[in-house]
Amino acid sequence: MTPNRLAYAEALSALESRGRFGIRLGLSRTRALLAGLGNPERDFRGVLITGTNGKGSVHALVASALTAAGCRVGQTPKPHLVTYRERLQIGGVPVDPETFARLTGEVLSISDRVARRHGDPTEFELLTAITFLWFAESDIDLAVVEVGLGGRLDATHAWDGGVAAVTNVSLDHMDRLGDTVDAIAREKAAIIMRGDLAVTGATGSPLEIIRRRARGVAAPLTVVEPAPILAVDRNGVEVDLGLLGPVRIGLRGRHQAANAAVADAIVDAFGAAGIATVPDAARRAGYASVQWPGRLELVETGGREVLLDGAHNPAGAATLASALDELGPLLRPGQATLVLAIMADKDVDGVIAALAASAFLRKARVICTAPSGGRALPADRLASRWSALAGRPAEAIAEPAAALDAALATGDGPVVLAGSLYLVGAARAILVSDPLLIPDPPIPHLETVP
């Protein structure tokens, strides 16, 4: 079948239109897409990472160490902040628009055939096939892949890279994964396959579930605890990584001690599985130079400090609150301002309660806003919930750019943007100039999907 020839904006529109099929967990459609493409996912190995929180940081740390060792690394950060192309990267560089459009056309050209037998592929299933096709044709050395949702039935689980990691387990996506941590743990543990080496930083009953899964498929499991913290400063942490000794981690917050331990165990697993050898010097260099945009990212504009962090669930918000209390004295003095947005399908009250507990934010000005797209809780309703739960007032400014302007217009203290990576992305597009991350053009709405 001749691939569809699409411009980049048309490719975005074609993928976005698949959103009408919603989220439908299951592997049959993705496996059929990959089979139609010649099974490109079989051409590379690597790690599949799941977990409630921390998988993005672990992803970034592992990829940075591999890159420092000279490996050509395919990455799948989620979600994107400024451009859809961020979701497909090699060596930290997003796919170019022309290649993305071409790959989208190739995958769409077989999607109708798949739909006849298995139902219409979703947006994420198509994106997964596009990603694996690009990685294969680009001859990467190995891939670092994040699960989209859960694990057992997530599209990325159509690939087995040889190493599987579960960062941790707490409540999130309960409508899809189950209403207990044990049910969610079973979904996430299922990415561990026979022949894999497995790594986890989970604790409690989720750890026991992960252990049972690993035993059931005869997969050796490494369980890690957070690395001992030696120092914390405004730009990162220093931890003790056992045989590596003191190591600088270029990500903010003491919670990175847990992520660093998981990441280093993954790198160990690569060596044990014969996938890649990463010398100590490369690990040190990679961990120190790692970058993870929008996650406790500190940027400056007009003499003001702005801290960007998604913190979209209660556990993430609690982690941010603790980090703010520790980082607060290291930031410039003055009244803080919190710009907050939360998606309506998230645990809004849980996120608010966690952030409201922060001593750093106790006297902060709070501005509630709502990124475009329809999923965000309206700014006025969010402000009402904040006032009711935190017992402190909040303003409502619907447009994120206007909310950011208002936050920067008064005072001289730090500004914190949190609660949604969509908000962080909108702010980052304004605050950070990056020639590799040009915002996407307006998406044309095609009458028919190619």
C-alpha positions in Angstrom: 0.0 0.0 0.0 1.4 3.4 -0.9 2.1 5.5 2.2 0.1 8.7 2.7 2.1 11.9 1.9 1.5 14.4 4.7 2.8 17.7 5.7 3.7 17.9 9.4 0.6 19.8 10.4 -1.5 17.2 8.6 0.3 14.4 10.4 -0.5 16.1 13.8 -4.1 16.5 12.7 -4.4 12.8 11.6 -3.0 11.6 15.0 -5.1 14.0 17.0 -8.2 12.9 15.3 -7.6 9.4 16.6 -8.3 10.9 20.1 -12.0 10.2 19.3 -11.2 6.5 20.0 -10.1 7.4 23.5 -7.8 5.3 25.6 -8.3 1.6 24.8 -5.9 -0.6 26.6 -4.8 -3.8 24.8 -1.9 -5.0 22.7 -3.6 -6.5 19.6 -3.7 -3.3 17.6 -0.2 -2.3 18.3 1.2 -5.8 17.6 -0.7 -5.8 14.3 0.6 -2.4 13.3 4.2 -3.5 14.1 3.7 -6.8 12.2 2.5 -4.8 9.2 5.7 -2.7 9.4 8.0 -5.7 9.5 8.3 -5.8 13.3 10.8 -3.0 13.7 10.7 -3.3 17.5 12.8 -6.5 17.2 15.8 -4.5 15.9 16.9 -2.9 19.2 17.1 -3.6 22.9 16.8 -1.4 26.0 14.6 -0.8 29.0 10.9 -0.4 29.5 10.1 1.8 32.5 6.8 2.1 34.4 5.9 3.5 37.7 3.5 6.0 39.2 6.1 8.7 39.7 9.8 9.1 38.9 9.8 7.2 35.6 10.6 10.4 33.7 13.6 11.2 35.9 14.9 7.6 35.7 14.4 7.8 31.9 16.5 11.0 31.7 19.3 9.7 34.0 19.6 6.4 32.2 19.7 8.0 28.7 22.2 10.7 29.9 24.6 8.0 31.2 24.3 6.0 28.0 24.9 9.0 25.8 27.9 9.9 27.9 29.2 6.4 27.1 28.9 7.1 23.4 25.7 5.2 22.8 23.1 6.2 20.2 20.0 6.3 22.4 16.3 6.4 21.3 14.0 8.0 23.9 10.3 8.4 24.4 9.6 11.2 27.0 6.0 11.7 27.9 4.1 13.9 27.6 5.5 16.6 25.4 5.7 20.1 26.6 6.1 22.4 23.6 6.0 20.2 20.5 4.7 16.7 19.8 8.1 15.8 18.3 9.5 15.7 21.8 7.9 12.3 22.2 10.5 10.8 19.8 14.1 11.6 20.4 17.5 10.2 19.5 20.5 11.5 21.4 18.2 14.1 23.1 17.3 15.6 19.7 13.6 15.4 18.7 12.6 13.9 15.4 12.4 16.5 12.6 9.0 17.5 11.2 9.6 16.0 7.8 10.6 12.6 9.1 7.7 12.6 11.6 5.3 13.4 8.8 6.7 10.6 6.6 6.6 8.0 9.4 3.1 9.0 10.2 2.0 8.4 6.6 3.7 5.0 6.6 1.9 3.9 9.7 -1.4 5.3 8.7 -1.2 3.5 5.4 -1.6 0.1 7.2 -3.9 1.3 10.0 -7.2 0.7 8.0 -6.1 -2.9 7.5 -5.5 -3.3 11.2 -8.8 -1.7 12.0 -10.8 -4.2 10.0 -9.5 -7.1 12.2 -8.7 -5.4 15.6 -10.5 -2.1 15.7 -9.2 1.4 15.1 -5.8 2.1 16.5 -5.7 4.9 19.0 -3.4 7.9 18.9 -0.9 6.5 21.3 -0.8 3.1 19.5 0.0 4.8 16.3 2.6 6.9 18.0 4.2 3.8 19.5 4.5 2.2 16.1 5.9 5.4 14.6 8.5 5.6 17.3 9.7 2.0 17.0 9.8 2.4 13.2 12.0 5.4 13.5 14.3 3.8 16.0 14.8 0.8 13.8 15.5 2.7 10.6 17.9 5.1 12.5 20.0 2.1 13.8 20.0 3.2 17.4 22.2 1.3 19.9 19.4 0.9 22.4 16.1 2.5 23.6 14.9 4.0 26.8 11.1 3.7 26.7 8.4 5.0 29.1 5.1 3.2 29.5 2.2 5.4 28.7 -0.4 4.0 31.1 -0.1 1.1 33.5 2.0 -1.6 31.8 0.2 -4.9 31.1 -1.9 -3.6 28.3 0.0 -0.4 27.4 1.0 -0.2 23.7 4.7 0.0 24.6 4.5 -3.4 26.1 4.4 -4.8 22.6 8.2 -4.4 22.8 10.4 -6.3 25.2 13.9 -4.7 25.4 15.4 -7.1 27.9 15.3 -4.9 31.0 12.1 -3.9 32.8 11.9 -1.4 35.6 9.1 -0.3 38.0 10.1 2.9 39.8 7.3 2.9 42.5 3.6 2.4 42.9 0.9 4.7 44.3 -2.6 5.6 43.4 -3.1 7.2 39.9 -5.3 6.5 36.8 -7.6 4.5 39.1 -10.3 4.5 36.5 -8.1 2.4 34.2 -5.7 0.5 36.5 -7.7 -0.4 39.6 -8.7 1.4 42.9 -6.0 -0.1 45.1 -2.2 0.1 45.0 -2.0 -3.7 44.8 -4.3 -3.7 41.7 -2.1 -1.0 40.1 1.1 -2.9 41.1 -0.2 -6.0 39.2 -0.7 -3.9 36.1 2.7 -2.4 36.3 4.6 -5.6 37.2 3.3 -7.3 34.1 5.9 -5.5 31.9 8.4 -8.0 33.4 8.8 -10.8 30.9 10.6 -14.1 30.8 14.2 -13.5 29.9 14.2 -10.0 31.3 16.4 -8.5 34.1 14.1 -6.5 36.3 14.7 -3.5 38.6 12.3 -1.8 41.1 12.4 0.8 43.8 8.9 -0.1 45.1 8.1 -0.9 48.7 5.4 -2.5 50.8 2.8 -4.8 49.2 3.5 -3.5 45.6 7.1 -4.8 46.1 5.7 -8.3 47.0 3.5 -8.3 43.9 6.5 -7.3 41.7 8.6 -10.1 43.4 5.9 -12.7 42.6 5.7 -11.6 39.0 9.5 -11.8 38.6 9.6 -15.2 40.2 6.8 -16.4 38.0 8.6 -15.6 34.8 12.1 -16.4 36.2 13.3 -12.9 35.8 16.1 -11.9 38.2 15.0 -8.9 40.2 17.1 -6.1 41.7 15.4 -4.2 44.5 17.0 -0.8 45.4 16.5 1.6 48.2 17.0 5.4 47.8 20.7 6.2 47.7 22.1 8.0 50.8 22.0 11.7 50.4 25.3 13.6 51.0 24.3 17.1 50.0 21.4 19.1 48.6 21.7 22.5 46.8 19.7 24.6 44.4 20.9 22.8 41.3 20.8 19.2 42.3 21.9 16.6 44.9 24.9 14.5 45.8 24.3 10.9 46.6 26.3 7.8 47.5 25.9 5.2 44.8 27.7 2.3 46.4 30.7 1.3 44.3 30.5 4.6 42.4 30.9 6.5 45.7 29.8 10.1 45.9 28.0 11.1 42.7 26.5 14.4 41.5 22.8 14.2 40.3 21.9 17.2 38.2 18.2 17.1 39.1 16.6 19.0 41.9 15.0 17.5 45.0 16.0 14.8 47.5 13.5 12.4 45.9 16.1 12.1 43.1 18.1 9.8 45.5 15.5 7.1 44.8 15.4 7.7 41.1 19.2 7.7 40.9 19.3 4.3 42.6 16.8 2.8 40.1 18.6 4.4 37.1 22.0 3.1 38.2 20.6 -0.4 38.7 19.1 -0.3 35.2 22.6 0.6 33.9 24.0 -2.3 35.8 21.3 -4.6 34.3 22.4 -3.5 30.8 25.9 -4.8 31.5 24.6 -8.0 33.0 22.3 -8.6 30.0 25.1 -7.9 27.5 23.1 -4.9 26.1 25.6 -2.1 26.9 28.6 -1.4 29.1 28.7 2.0 30.7 32.0 2.9 32.4 32.0 4.6 35.7 33.3 7.9 34.3 30.3 8.0 31.8 27.9 7.3 34.6 29.3 10.2 36.6 29.3 12.5 33.7 25.8 11.5 32.6 24.2 11.8 36.0 25.8 15.2 36.6 24.8 16.7 33.2 21.3 15.2 33.0 18.4 17.5 32.0 14.7 16.9 32.4 12.7 19.9 31.3 9.6 20.9 33.3 10.4 18.8 36.3 11.7 21.1 39.1 13.3 23.1 36.3 14.6 26.5 37.4 14.6 29.3 34.8 15.2 33.0 35.1 13.4 35.8 33.3 13.7 39.5 34.0 15.5 38.9 37.2 12.8 36.5 38.5 13.2 32.9 39.3 10.6 30.6 37.9 10.3 26.9 39.0 8.5 24.6 36.6 7.1 21.2 37.8 4.2 19.1 36.5 3.2 17.5 39.9 -0.1 16.2 38.5 -1.0 13.7 41.2 -1.0 13.8 45.0 2.2 11.9 45.3 4.0 14.2 42.8 2.5 17.2 44.6 3.7 16.0 48.0 7.2 15.5 46.5 7.1 19.0 45.1 5.9 20.5 48.4 8.8 18.8 50.2 11.3 20.0 47.6 10.0 23.6 47.8 10.4 23.6 51.6 14.0 22.5 51.2 14.8 24.6 48.1 13.0 27.7 49.3 15.8 29.1 51.5 18.2 28.7 48.5 16.0 30.8 46.2 15.9 34.6 46.1 13.9 36.1 48.9 10.5 37.6 48.5 6.8 36.4 48.5 6.4 33.3 46.4 3.6 33.0 43.8 2.0 29.7 42.8 0.4 29.5 39.4 -1.7 26.3 39.5 -3.6 24.3 37.0 -5.0 20.7 37.4 -6.7 18.5 35.0 -10.4 17.8 36.0 -9.9 14.0 35.8 -7.1 14.1 38.3 -7.4 14.0 42.1 -7.8 17.7 42.4 -8.4 17.8 46.1 -5.4 15.5 46.7 -3.1 17.7 44.7 -4.3 20.9 46.5 -4.0 19.3 49.9 -0.4 18.2 49.2 0.7 21.6 47.9 -1.2 23.5 50.7 0.9 21.6 53.3 4.1 23.3 52.0 5.5 25.8 54.5 7.1 27.6 51.5 3.7 28.2 49.9 1.9 29.1 53.1 2.0 32.9 52.4 2.2 32.6 48.7 0.0 34.4 46.2 -2.0 31.7 44.4 -3.2 32.2 40.8 -5.4 29.4 39.3 -5.5 29.0 35.5 -6.6 26.4 32.9 -4.6 25.3 29.8 -6.6 25.0 26.6 -7.9 21.6 25.5 -10.9 21.0 27.6 -9.6 18.7 30.3 -8.5 21.3 32.8 -10.7 22.2 35.7 -11.9 25.8 35.0 -9.8 28.4 36.8 -12.7 29.8 38.9 -13.6 26.3 40.2 -10.0 25.5 41.0 -9.6 28.8 42.9 -12.8 27.9 44.9 -11.4 24.4 45.7 -8.1 25.9 46.8 -9.8 28.4 49.1 -12.0 25.8 50.6 -9.3 23.2 51.2 -6.3 25.4 51.9 -8.2 28.1 53.9 -6.4 30.8 51.9 -7.6 32.9 49.0 -6.7 32.2 45.3 -7.2 34.3 42.2 -8.6 33.0 38.9 -7.0 34.0 35.6 -8.2 31.6 32.8 -5.5 32.2 30.2 -2.1 30.7 31.3 0.0 33.4 29.5 -2.0 36.1 31.4 -1.6 34.2 34.6 2.1 34.0 34.1 2.2 37.7 33.3 0.3 38.6 36.4 2.7 36.5 38.5 5.7 38.2 37.1 4.2 41.7 37.2 4.3 42.1 41.0 6.8 41.2 43.7 10.3 39.8 43.4 10.0 36.3 44.9 10.1 33.0 43.0 7.2 31.9 40.9 6.2 28.2 40.9 4.1 26.8 38.1 2.7 23.4 39.0 -0.2 20.9 38.8 -0.1 20.1 35.1 2.5 19.5 32.5 0.2 21.2 30.0 0.6 24.4 32.1 4.3 23.8 32.3 4.6 23.4 28.5 2.6 26.6 27.9 4.8 28.5 30.2 8.0 27.0 28.9 7.2 27.9 25.4 7.1 31.6 26.6 10.1 31.5 28.9 12.6 29.2 27.2 14.0 29.8 23.7 15.2 26.5 22.2 15.7 26.2 18.5 15.0 22.4 18.7 11.7 22.9 20.4 9.8 25.3 18.1 6.1 25.2 19.1 3.8 23.2 16.8 1.7 25.1 14.2 -2.0 25.3 14.6 -3.4 21.8 13.8 -5.8 21.7 10.8 -8.8 19.6 11.3 -9.1 17.2 8.4 -12.5 16.1 7.3 -11.2 12.6 6.8 -8.3 10.8 8.4 -5.8 9.4 5.9 
